[in-house]
Amino acid sequence: MKKTKLGQTQLEVSELCFGALPMGPLQAKISEEAGGEIILTALRKGVNFIDTAEIYKTYPYIRRALDRFAGEVIIATKSPAHTYADMEKSIELALDELGRKKIDIFLLHAARVTPAVFEERAGAFQCLVDYKEKGILKAIGLSTHVVSVVEKAAQIPEVDIIFPIVNKLGMGIVGGSIDDMLQAIRKAHAAGKGLCGMKALAGGHLITELKDAFDFVRKIPELSSIAVGMVKPEELEINLKIFNDGELPANLKGDLKASKRLHILTNICVGCGTCVKICPNAALSLVDGKARVDRNSCILCGYCNPVCPEFALRLV
């Protein structure tokens, strides 16, 4: 599989990055054994890059694959930490649960924030800087859905890596259109930042346009890699064919369908608004005392599911 140097780092990553979010408890909740097996298969077939995050709770899945694979694996993880001490705990947790002495890429998990994130979470970011200087982290940066945050990150010398949301619909992008995000990506690339795209399928909304959706992001020259969530061997097989420019089955389109939707159990929902506050794309609101989802804005990330105190949300 094609591999590209990530910005000014020494990391060479596969064009297809294995997104570990969907297999964990926020979404599909498959077993650690099954998830580890899919990741291991991807590694054996040329994928050398895995994207995860502390809140995804997928470190054990990845560890299962790492323990059985001798080749190079580049891991990017993220933390929602605000303070130095909390980020230090996040780094230690990742090292321990992944069984590693170093982490390749560590990011501020900053889906829906403002450019002030670097001031508001200065302690956490300084911790990343210090741990990079110690050699425990190889590269640092942030992931975001916000155009202006990508632009701001491009101006921060310590930022090595930016993970922006990008898809042909512009779905999930905050503070601008897809054209605005592409312009921000170009600025960041010109500043020497390494860039990896996420949500190329808009959380599953583009699943029936799989090839076209991936072609769109693959043709963005500034992106070194595209993180794609996978939970089934069949998904991995199809994605490997696409990213290796292989021939796809003639009946592929007929076999594809959106695999999940966010359901709100209104008989359980008490209208507390916790899910509304956590949603990174303003897709949830309170209407007549109940949570309501705007399906045109929801990118099915699953962040709302675990914070609901009444367990009224289901991503199925």
N, C-alpha and C positions, 0 to 999 in steps of 0.2 A: 504494500500500500504506500501511496505517496506520503512522504514526510517532509515537513517544512520547519525551518528554524523559527522559533517563537520570539519575534522582536529582536532585541539586542542580547537576549539570554543565550546560553549554550544549549538550550533544550530543543530537541528536534521531535516534533509531535506528528502523529498520524493525522491525516485529514479528517477521518472519522474519530471522534472522541466518544467514549462510552459514557453516557449519562446515567448515573446510578439512582437518581431521584425516584423514578416510577416504581422500582421494584420494592422499595421500602415501605414502612408503616404509613407514610403520608398518602400512598396511592395503592398499588396492587397488593402489597403485603404478602408477597410470595415468600417461601421459606428461604433461609440463609443458604441452605444446601443448593437449592435450585438456582438462586441468584448467583452464587459463587461459580456454579458450573457454566452459566451463560457468559459471565465475565471471563472465565478461563478460556472458553472457546474463542472469544473475541481476541484475547491476547495471543493465542496460538495461531490465529489467522491474520496477524499483522497489526492489530490495533494496539498502540502502546500508550494511550492517553485515557485517563479516567477522570471524570468530573463528579464530585460529590460535595457534601456540606455537612456540618455538624448536625443541623436540624433534620437532615434526611434520615439519620440513624442507619446509614448503610455501610459504615466501616466494617462491621463483621462480615458482610457479603464480600467486600473487596478483599479482606484478609484471607478468606477461604481460597480465593483465586491466587493471591500472592504467594501463599504457602506452597502452592503446587507449580509455580512458574518461575523459571530461573532467569528469564530475559529481563531487559530493561522495561520498567513501567513508570510512567510519569503520572503523578497524581496531583490534581488541583482540588483543594477543599476551601471551605469558607466558614466564617464565624460571624454571628450577629453581635459580638462583644462590643461594648462601648469603652470600657476602661482597660488600662494596662493589665491589671490583675486578672480580669476575666479573659482577655485574649491569651494571656499566659496559660491559663487553665485549658483553653481551647486547643492550643498548640500541644500541650502535654497529653490531652485526651487523644488527639489524632495520632501522635507518635505511639502511644500505648496501644490503642485499638487496632492500628494498622500494622503494628510490629515493625516500625521503622525508626531509624536514627535521624533521618532527615525527611522533610517534606518538600517536594519540588516546587509547588505553587500554593501560597496561602493568601486568601482574599478576604477583604471586608465583604460580608454578605449585605448588600445594600440595594435591594431590588427597587424600592420606591422611596427615594430620599431626595434631598436637594444638594446642590453643590457645596453646601455648608457641612456636608458629612465629614470632611477632613478636619474641620474645627470641632464639630460635635462629638466626634469619636477619635479625637487626637491621641488619647492614651492608648487606645487599641491599635491605631496605626503606628504609633511610635514603637510599640511592642513588636510589630511585624518588622519594622526597620532594624531594631536591635537584634532580633533573632536571625535576620538575614546576615547581619554583620558577624554574628557568632558562627555562621555557616550551617545553622540548623534548618533554615529555609533558603531555597535557591532563588526564588523570585516571589514578588508580592504585588498586590494590586487590589482590584475590587470587581465585583459583578454588579450590574445595574440594568434597569429598564429605562433609565432617564437620559434623554439626549444631552441635557446641559451637564450632567454628571460625567458623561464620557468626555465632553469638551473640557471640563475642569480637570479630570484625571490626566488628560493629555499634557497639562501644564505642570504637573507635580513630578519633579525629577525622580523621586523615590519609587514612583509607580512603574513597575515593569510590565504588568499584564492587565488588560481590561477585557471582561466578559460582557459584551452587550447583547441585549435581545435584538434579534433581526429576523424578519420573515417577509415574504412578498406582500402580505396583507398589511404589514405595519401593525399587526395586532399585538397589544401589550406594551407598545412603545408609549412612554409618558413624555409629554412636553414637546411633541413634534410628530412629523410624519415619517414614513420609511425613508424618504429622500433626505430629511433632516438628520436621521440617524446615520445614513450612509455618508453624509458630509462630515459628521462628527467622527466617524470611523476613519475616514481619510485623513483628517487632522491628527488623530491619535497615531496612526501609522506613520505619518510624516515626522512625528515627534519621537519615533523609535519604539513605540509601545508594541508589545505582542498582543494580538487580538484573536479571540475565539468567540464564535457566535453561538447563541443558544436560542431555543424555541423556534427553530426553523420551520416546524410544522404547526406553529401557533397552538401548542398544547394539544394537538390532535385534530384541530379544525381543518388542516390541510391534508389529512391522511388520504383522501381520495384523489389528491393531486400530488402524490408522493414524489414522483420523478421531477415534475416541474418545480415543486417547492424546493427540493434539494438542488436542482440546477441553478435556481436563482441565487442561493447563498454560496454555492461553490464557485460561482462566477464573480464573486466579490474578491478582488485580488488581495485586499488587505487582510483578509481572514486566513489564519494559518490552519484552523481546525473548526469543526462544527460538532457541538455536543448534541447527541441524539439519545433520548431515553429509550431503553429496551427492556422488555420483561419476558419475551418469548424467543426461543431459538429461531422460529420462523422470521421474526422481525430482524434479528441479527443477520440471518442469511440474505434477506432482501437488501438490507442496508449495505452489507459487504459487496454485493453485486453492483449496487449503484455507485458506491465510492471507489470501486475498482473498475468502473466503466464496463461492467459485464452486461450480458444480454438478460433482460428480464422476461419472466413468463408472459405469454400473450394474454392470459386471462387475469393478470395481476390486478387490474383496476376493479374488476368485478369481485375480487376477494377482499378488497380493502373496505373497511368501514370504521367510523369513529368508535373507539373502544371504551369510552367512559363519558360520563356526564356528572355534573354536580347536582345532587338532589337535596332538598331541604325538607325535613320532616316537620311541617308546620304545626302538627299536633303536639310536638315536643318543644319546638322553638319558643323561648320566653322573651325574645326581642332584646337581649342584653347588649347587642352591638359589638361583642368581642370579635366576631368574624369580620365585621365591617372594618374595624380598625387594623386588622392584620392583613387584609387583602392588598396585594401589591399593585392591583390594576383597577381599583375602585369599581369592581364588578359586583360588589355586594352593597345592599342598602337596606334600611328598615322601612317597611311599608305597612301601615296599620298594625304596628307592633310585632311584625314578623320579618325575618330576614328574607330578602328576595335577591335572586341572581340575574344579572344581565348577561345572557349567553353570548351576546356579541362582544362582550369585553372579557369574559372569563377565559383564561388560558389554562384552566384545569391543573394548576400547580399543586393543589392540595394543601397549601399552607393554612387554610382556614379550618380544615378538618380537626386537627389535634387540639386546637385552642377552644373549641366549643365546649363549655362546661356541661351542656345538656346532651351532648352526642347527637345533635340534631342534623348533622351534615354527613352526607355519604357521597363518596366519589366512586361511582360504579359504572 
